[in-house]
C-alpha cells in the first residue's frame, strides 16, 4: 500500500516523473543502467540485499545518481551506515507528503536532507560520543562544511566566502582527509554531529529550489504497485 501511495503522489507532481519501480535490490541494480534515473528512492528493508549494501553498489555503478532513503528504520546504526555508504538523504515513512516532496527536490537539486527525527538522533549520538573533533577543525573548514550541509557546491561556497574555487576545494579536501569523510553526505553528517548547523536549517536546505529538469526516480521498495491501467 505504501509503495502504491508513493507512486500516486509522485505522479501528481508536474516536475517529477517515475521511470520504474522494483521489488528488491537485485532488480534495482539491473534496472539502473537501462532506466538511468537521476534519483533512486531506497527502502532499508529490502529482501536479498539490504539497503545499505544497495546504496554502496549504486554509488559504485552510477556515482552521479542521487539516493534518498525512505524507510521505517530509525535506529542510529542504520542511519549512520546509510549516510556513510553514500546516501544523500534519510527520511522516515511517517513524514508528511509535503516533507517527502521537499526531501526529493532537495536531494535531486544537489543538497542533503535529514528529517528532524533522524537529525536529532545523529546529534544525540555525537553528544554521547564527545570525540573532541571541534578542536581540530579550522574556522574555514567549519564554514565550508556548514555550506556543504546546506546543499551548496564549491563554486557557490567560493562566491559566498569570497574565496577561489581551488581554495574551497583545498579546505574541503583537508577536512575530508582529516576525518576520513568520503563524500558530501559524510561532510553533512559531520556538520550535524559537531553542531556547525542547526537541524531546522539543514533539514530545509534547498527546499525552495526546484531542479531545472524533471527528476526521474527509480523506486526500490518491498511491494509492487498495482497496474496503472
HELIX and SHEET records of a PDB file:
HELIX    1   1 UNK A    2  UNK A   11  1                                  10    
HELIX    2   2 UNK A   25  UNK A   35  1                                  11    
HELIX    3   3 UNK A   51  UNK A   61  1                                  11    
HELIX    4   4 UNK A   76  UNK A   85  1                                  10    
HELIX    5   5 UNK A   97  UNK A  108  1                                  12    
HELIX    6   6 UNK A  116  UNK A  129  1                                  14    
HELIX    7   7 UNK A  133  UNK A  136  5                                   4    
HELIX    8   8 UNK A  139  UNK A  149  1                                  11    
HELIX    9   9 UNK A  154  UNK A  161  1                                   8    
HELIX   10  10 UNK A  165  UNK A  178  1                                  14    
HELIX   11  11 UNK A  184  UNK A  193  1                                  10    
HELIX   12  12 UNK A  199  UNK A  203  1                                   5    
SHEET    1   A 6 UNK A  16  UNK A  22  0                                        
SHEET    2   A 6 UNK A 215  UNK A 220  1                                        
SHEET    3   A 6 UNK A  39  UNK A  42  1                                        
SHEET    4   A 6 UNK A  66  UNK A  71  1                                        
SHEET    5   A 6 UNK A  89  UNK A  92  1                                        
SHEET    6   A 6 UNK A 113  UNK A 114  1                                        
END                                                                             
